[in-house]
Amino acid sequence: MSRRVVISGLGTVGPWGADRAGLMAALTAGAAPLTPFGPAVGRLSGGRDGVDATPLALPPHARWAGVVDGSCLAPWVPGREARRMSRPSRFAVAAARAALADADFAVPDGGLDDLGVILSTAYGPAAVTEELLAQILLDGPEAASPFLFAESVANAPAAQVARLTGARGANLTITQREAGALIAVRRAADAIAAERSERMFAGVADEVIPLLQALFDRFGELAPGDGGDGEVGPVARPFDRRRNGLVTAEGATVLLLEDEGACAARGGRALARVAGGGEAFDATAPRCGWGTGSESLAGALRRTLARAGLRPEDVDLVIAGASGSRAGDRVEALTLRAAWRAPRGALGALGGGQLAAAVLLAERWWSSEAIGPPDAPFTPDPELALVPHIGPLDDPSDRPGRAPGAPRILVQMLSSGGTASWLVLEALPKGAKWSDRPGAQRNEGDAE
């Protein structure tokens, strides 16, 4: 990279609320809240005679997900704006505005030509797409709503972010399932480093709806829960020997990235520095499943680190996208094991939370806050040989053989279908604080 790129603002929306404090509380507690859906699914189902309006039955374990309480968006997205947007667009706009506030950066009234947007999404605005299809298939094409059509496309959230924040620069949407969020951040960082833009929004936005839950259940991807009446929700067990499926969640994470010099010149503060990143593809993966190419992915990971001037031994924490999927967690863990002998730790989070968690931990590495244990006792899997990190983060400079420098976090996201992505973040050096910088009131308690 010709210019250094820093993350100066973080906005996050999820089951924990619409602020970073809620996510940090979920991390320290080791759990995020789940909400049950009702038993019926939408207007569409496939009957013997074709499409009909009979709701699908949703089994008890599939009714649980990490759902955003819409009231938490009110400070960022007024009702007069919200009514014209899908839920993913509301999440993205709220997260982008929160990132600007977190960075203490104000966009001029006329907008900024050098502020761009790169967002990712796995499913796009699923609810409005379902409703649009219901109108067309059940009521006839003439019943289709033009408003729903405009919000049904995958790039609607990125477009709404640009429209409502004044980001007049490049606008791109990535659709690479779980791996998309890190690809978006890396491409945004590359645009800034290559001097194609001064600042970029980058992140992810997705929603969970009952129909998606039914589809996940049809493919056998969801954790089965307690097997009883559904009063106790399912538990995701990343890298655990007993893992048996994922627990879905919705939300958005949007970062504001800037050229480091421009950030410093305006009196801004850096939450973390983007030190590198890369992507790869597992050719052994089926279109809707997980592959077995951990050795080739590990080689790509090593090359990604080498381009950043790092060895695997120079990474101090791994934040993995592990969801509790038996096959998905296996390829993730074996990729890490093949890249280096003993990764220092792995941490799973929900609903785009991996990216936000990485930035939070980079910013607060030297604080006394501890990462809480998982919300279920962890049972090591001998084949995977990974154990989640629990407790405060240590001083990596005391570790023999490690290259000098600030703490480094590797974020890994592998997606079903074969795409893999990595992002390397550098934390603040020991002794750094931002109490004399704008926005410091959002970081009270940071260690000196």
C-alpha positions in Angstrom: 0.0 0.0 0.0 1.3 3.4 -0.9 -0.6 5.2 1.9 -1.4 3.9 5.3 -5.1 3.3 6.0 -6.7 3.6 9.4 -10.2 2.9 10.7 -11.4 6.1 12.3 -15.1 5.3 12.9 -17.2 2.2 13.8 -20.9 1.8 13.6 -22.6 -1.4 14.5 -26.2 -2.7 14.7 -27.2 -6.1 16.0 -29.1 -8.0 18.6 -27.0 -6.1 21.1 -28.5 -2.7 20.0 -27.1 0.1 17.8 -23.9 1.0 19.7 -20.5 -0.3 20.3 -21.1 -0.6 24.1 -23.8 -3.2 23.5 -21.5 -5.3 21.4 -18.7 -5.0 23.9 -21.1 -6.1 26.6 -22.1 -9.2 24.5 -18.4 -10.0 24.0 -17.6 -9.8 27.7 -20.6 -11.8 28.5 -19.9 -14.4 25.8 -23.5 -14.3 24.4 -25.9 -12.3 22.3 -29.7 -12.2 22.9 -31.9 -14.3 20.7 -35.6 -13.6 19.8 -38.2 -16.2 18.7 -40.2 -15.8 15.5 -43.8 -17.0 15.2 -44.5 -20.5 13.8 -45.7 -19.3 10.4 -43.6 -18.3 7.4 -44.7 -15.7 4.9 -47.3 -15.9 2.1 -45.4 -18.2 -0.3 -45.1 -22.0 -0.2 -44.8 -24.7 -2.8 -47.9 -26.8 -2.9 -48.7 -29.7 -5.2 -50.4 -27.4 -7.6 -47.7 -24.8 -7.6 -47.4 -21.6 -5.6 -50.1 -20.9 -3.0 -50.6 -18.7 0.0 -50.4 -21.4 2.7 -47.8 -20.4 5.3 -45.0 -22.9 6.0 -44.7 -24.3 9.5 -41.5 -23.2 11.2 -40.2 -25.9 13.7 -39.4 -24.6 17.2 -35.6 -24.6 16.9 -35.8 -22.6 13.7 -37.8 -19.8 15.3 -34.8 -18.4 17.2 -32.4 -15.8 15.8 -30.5 -12.7 16.8 -33.0 -10.0 15.7 -32.5 -6.3 15.9 -35.0 -4.3 18.0 -36.1 -1.6 15.5 -36.5 1.0 18.2 -32.7 1.2 18.7 -32.4 2.7 15.2 -34.5 5.7 16.0 -31.6 8.0 16.9 -30.0 7.3 13.6 -32.9 6.7 11.2 -36.0 8.9 11.8 -39.3 7.3 11.0 -40.0 9.5 7.9 -36.8 8.0 6.4 -37.3 4.5 7.7 -40.6 3.9 6.1 -39.0 4.2 2.7 -36.3 1.6 3.4 -35.9 -2.1 3.9 -34.5 -3.3 7.2 -31.0 -4.0 5.8 -31.0 -0.4 4.4 -32.0 1.0 7.8 -29.3 -1.1 9.5 -26.7 0.1 7.0 -27.7 3.8 7.2 -27.8 3.7 11.0 -24.3 2.0 11.2 -22.8 4.5 8.7 -24.1 7.5 10.6 -22.9 6.0 13.8 -19.5 5.6 12.2 -19.3 9.2 11.2 -20.3 10.3 14.7 -17.7 7.9 16.2 -15.0 9.4 13.9 -16.2 13.0 14.8 -16.4 13.7 11.0 -19.1 15.8 9.4 -19.9 15.5 5.7 -20.6 18.9 4.1 -24.1 19.7 3.0 -23.3 19.2 -0.6 -21.7 15.8 0.0 -18.2 14.5 -0.7 -16.9 13.2 -4.0 -14.0 11.5 -2.3 -16.2 9.5 0.2 -17.2 6.1 -1.3 -19.2 3.1 -0.1 -18.4 -0.6 -0.4 -20.8 -2.9 1.4 -21.4 -6.6 1.3 -24.5 -8.7 1.8 -25.3 -12.4 1.7 -29.0 -12.2 1.0 -29.9 -8.6 0.3 -33.3 -7.2 1.4 -34.9 -10.6 1.8 -38.3 -9.5 3.2 -39.2 -7.0 0.5 -38.0 -9.5 -2.1 -40.4 -12.1 -0.6 -43.2 -9.6 -0.6 -42.6 -8.5 -4.1 -42.6 -12.1 -5.4 -45.8 -12.7 -3.4 -47.5 -9.8 -5.1 -46.4 -10.9 -8.6 -47.1 -14.7 -8.2 -50.2 -14.5 -6.1 -51.9 -11.2 -7.1 -50.5 -10.7 -10.7 -47.7 -8.6 -12.2 -49.9 -5.5 -12.1 -49.9 -5.7 -8.3 -46.1 -5.4 -8.0 -45.1 -2.3 -6.0 -42.4 -0.1 -7.6 -41.2 0.9 -4.2 -40.6 -2.8 -3.2 -38.8 -3.4 -6.5 -36.4 -0.5 -5.8 -35.5 -1.9 -2.4 -35.3 -5.6 -3.5 -31.9 -5.3 -5.2 -28.7 -6.3 -3.3 -27.1 -2.8 -3.7 -30.1 -0.9 -2.2 -28.4 -0.6 1.3 -25.2 0.9 -0.2 -27.3 3.2 -2.4 -29.2 4.4 0.6 -26.0 5.0 2.6 -24.7 7.2 -0.2 -28.0 9.1 -0.6 -28.4 9.8 3.1 -24.8 10.5 4.1 -23.6 12.5 1.1 -21.1 9.8 0.0 -20.8 10.8 -3.7 -17.8 8.6 -4.5 -17.5 5.1 -5.8 -20.3 2.7 -4.8 -20.0 -1.0 -4.8 -21.8 -4.0 -3.4 -20.1 -7.4 -2.7 -22.1 -10.6 -2.7 -19.7 -13.3 -1.5 -21.7 -14.7 1.5 -19.8 -14.8 4.8 -16.5 -13.7 3.2 -18.0 -10.5 1.7 -17.5 -8.2 4.7 -13.7 -8.5 4.7 -13.5 -8.2 1.0 -15.4 -4.9 1.2 -13.0 -3.6 3.8 -9.9 -4.6 1.9 -11.1 -3.1 -1.4 -12.0 0.1 0.4 -8.5 0.2 1.9 -6.9 -0.5 -1.5 -8.9 2.4 -3.0 -7.5 4.8 -0.3 -4.0 3.4 -0.5 -4.0 3.9 -4.3 -5.2 7.5 -3.9 -8.5 6.8 -5.7 -10.4 8.0 -2.6 -9.7 9.9 0.6 -12.3 8.1 2.7 -14.5 5.1 2.3 -17.4 3.4 4.1 -17.0 -0.3 4.2 -18.9 -3.1 5.9 -21.9 -5.5 5.8 -25.6 -5.5 6.2 -28.1 -8.4 6.3 -31.4 -9.4 7.8 -33.0 -12.6 9.0 -36.6 -13.5 8.1 -38.6 -16.6 8.8 -38.5 -17.8 5.2 -34.7 -17.8 5.4 -34.8 -19.7 8.6 -37.0 -22.3 6.9 -34.5 -22.6 4.1 -31.6 -23.0 6.5 -33.5 -25.6 8.3 -34.3 -27.4 5.0 -30.6 -27.7 4.4 -30.0 -28.9 7.9 -27.7 -25.9 8.8 -29.5 -24.7 12.0 -28.5 -25.8 15.5 -31.4 -28.0 16.7 -31.8 -26.4 20.1 -33.0 -28.3 23.2 -35.3 -30.6 21.3 -38.2 -29.6 23.5 -41.0 -27.1 23.2 -38.7 -24.3 21.9 -38.7 -22.3 25.1 -34.9 -22.6 25.3 -33.1 -21.4 22.1 -30.4 -23.2 20.3 -26.7 -22.6 21.0 -23.9 -22.1 18.5 -20.7 -23.9 19.5 -17.9 -22.7 17.3 -14.9 -25.1 17.1 -16.6 -27.2 19.8 -16.6 -31.0 19.6 -20.4 -30.9 20.1 -21.1 -28.3 17.5 -24.2 -29.1 15.5 -25.3 -26.1 13.5 -25.4 -22.3 13.3 -27.6 -19.7 15.0 -28.4 -16.8 12.6 -28.5 -13.1 13.4 -29.0 -9.9 11.5 -27.5 -6.4 11.6 -24.8 -4.2 10.1 -21.3 -3.1 10.7 -19.9 -0.1 8.8 -16.4 1.3 9.2 -15.1 4.7 8.2 -11.7 4.2 6.6 -9.3 7.1 6.0 -5.8 7.9 4.8 -3.8 8.0 8.0 -2.3 11.4 7.2 -5.6 13.0 6.4 -7.1 11.6 9.6 -4.3 13.0 11.7 -4.5 16.4 9.9 -8.1 16.9 10.8 -7.5 15.9 14.4 -9.1 12.5 14.2 -8.2 9.3 16.0 -7.4 5.8 14.7 -9.2 2.8 16.2 -6.9 0.5 14.2 -4.7 0.3 11.2 -5.4 -1.9 8.2 -2.1 -3.9 7.8 -3.1 -6.2 5.0 -5.7 -8.6 3.6 -6.5 -11.0 0.8 -8.9 -13.5 -0.7 -8.7 -17.1 -2.0 -11.1 -19.7 -3.4 -11.5 -23.4 -2.3 -12.1 -25.2 -5.6 -13.1 -28.3 -3.7 -16.2 -26.6 -2.3 -19.6 -27.4 -3.8 -21.9 -24.5 -4.7 -23.8 -24.6 -1.4 -21.4 -26.3 0.9 -18.0 -26.5 2.4 -14.9 -27.9 0.8 -11.8 -29.8 2.0 -9.1 -27.5 0.6 -7.6 -26.3 3.9 -4.0 -26.9 2.7 -4.4 -24.6 -0.3 -6.3 -22.0 1.7 -3.5 -22.1 4.3 -1.0 -21.4 1.5 -3.1 -18.4 0.4 -3.2 -17.2 4.0 0.6 -17.4 4.4 1.0 -15.4 1.2 -1.5 -12.8 2.4 0.5 -12.3 5.6 3.8 -12.2 3.6 2.5 -9.4 1.5 2.0 -7.5 4.8 5.6 -8.3 5.8 4.3 -10.8 8.5 4.7 -14.4 9.4 1.9 -16.4 11.0 3.9 -16.3 14.3 3.5 -12.5 14.2 -0.3 -12.7 14.6 -1.5 -12.3 18.2 -5.2 -13.1 17.9 -7.4 -14.8 15.4 -11.0 -13.8 15.1 -12.7 -16.5 13.0 -16.1 -16.6 11.3 -16.8 -20.0 12.8 -20.5 -20.5 13.2 -20.9 -23.9 14.7 -21.3 -25.7 11.4 -19.6 -29.1 11.5 -18.1 -28.9 8.1 -17.5 -25.1 8.0 -15.7 -25.0 11.3 -13.6 -27.9 10.3 -12.2 -26.3 7.2 -11.7 -23.0 9.1 -9.8 -24.7 11.9 -7.7 -26.9 9.6 -6.8 -23.9 7.5 -5.4 -22.1 10.6 -3.6 -25.2 11.8 -2.0 -25.7 8.4 -0.9 -22.1 8.3 0.9 -22.3 11.6 1.2 -24.8 14.4 -0.6 -23.2 17.3 -2.8 -20.2 16.7 -3.1 -18.1 19.9 -6.8 -18.2 20.0 -10.1 -18.0 18.1 -13.2 -16.0 18.8 -16.6 -16.3 17.1 -19.3 -13.6 17.0 -22.8 -13.2 15.5 -24.4 -11.1 12.8 -21.5 -9.2 11.3 -20.0 -8.9 14.8 -16.7 -10.5 13.8 -15.6 -7.4 12.0 -16.9 -5.0 14.6 -15.4 -7.2 17.4 -12.0 -7.0 15.7 -12.0 -3.2 15.6 -13.2 -3.0 19.2 -10.5 -5.3 20.4 -7.8 -3.6 18.4 -8.8 -0.3 20.0 -9.1 -1.6 23.5 -6.3 -4.2 23.5 -4.7 -2.7 26.6 -7.8 -2.3 28.6 -8.7 -4.5 31.6 -11.9 -5.7 29.9 -11.9 -9.5 29.4 -13.6 -11.6 26.7 -16.1 -13.7 28.4 -16.5 -17.5 28.1 -18.9 -18.9 25.4 -22.6 -19.1 26.4 -22.2 -22.9 26.7 -19.2 -24.8 28.2 -16.6 -25.5 25.6 -15.5 -29.0 24.8 -12.3 -29.2 22.7 -12.4 -31.1 19.4 -9.2 -33.1 19.2 -9.3 -32.9 15.4 -9.5 -29.1 15.3 -7.3 -28.4 18.4 -8.5 -24.8 18.8 -9.6 -23.2 22.0 -11.5 -19.8 22.3 -9.6 -17.0 24.0 -11.1 -16.1 27.3 -9.9 -13.2 29.6 -7.9 -10.0 28.9 -5.5 -9.7 26.0 -1.8 -10.0 26.9 1.3 -8.0 25.9 2.6 -9.8 22.7 6.0 -8.1 22.8 7.2 -10.5 25.4 6.7 -13.5 23.1 10.0 -14.9 21.8 10.5 -14.8 18.1 7.7 -12.4 17.4 8.4 -9.5 15.1 8.4 -6.1 16.8 5.2 -4.0 16.4 1.8 -3.3 17.9 -0.6 -6.1 18.5 -2.0 -7.7 15.3 -5.4 -9.3 14.8 -6.1 -11.7 11.9 -9.8 -11.9 10.9 -10.7 -14.9 8.8 -14.0 -15.4 7.1 -14.7 -18.5 5.0 -18.0 -18.9 3.1 -20.0 -21.9 1.9 -19.3 -22.1 -1.8 -15.5 -21.7 -1.4 -14.7 -18.0 -1.0 -12.2 -17.2 1.7 -11.1 -13.7 3.0 -8.6 -12.4 5.5 -8.0 -9.0 7.1 -5.0 -8.0 9.3 -5.5 -5.2 11.8 -2.9 -3.5 14.0 -4.0 -2.3 17.4 -2.9 0.8 19.2 0.7 0.7 20.6 1.0 0.2 24.3 0.7 3.5 26.2 -1.4 5.2 23.4 -4.6 6.9 24.4 -7.0 9.2 22.7 -8.3 11.3 25.7 -6.9 14.5 24.0 -8.5 13.7 20.7 -12.0 14.4 19.3 -14.5 11.7 20.2 -12.7 10.6 23.3 -15.9 10.7 25.3 -16.9 7.5 23.5 -13.8 5.7 24.8 -13.9 6.4 28.5 -11.9 3.9 30.5 -9.3 3.2 27.8 -6.0 2.1 29.3 -3.1 4.5 29.3 
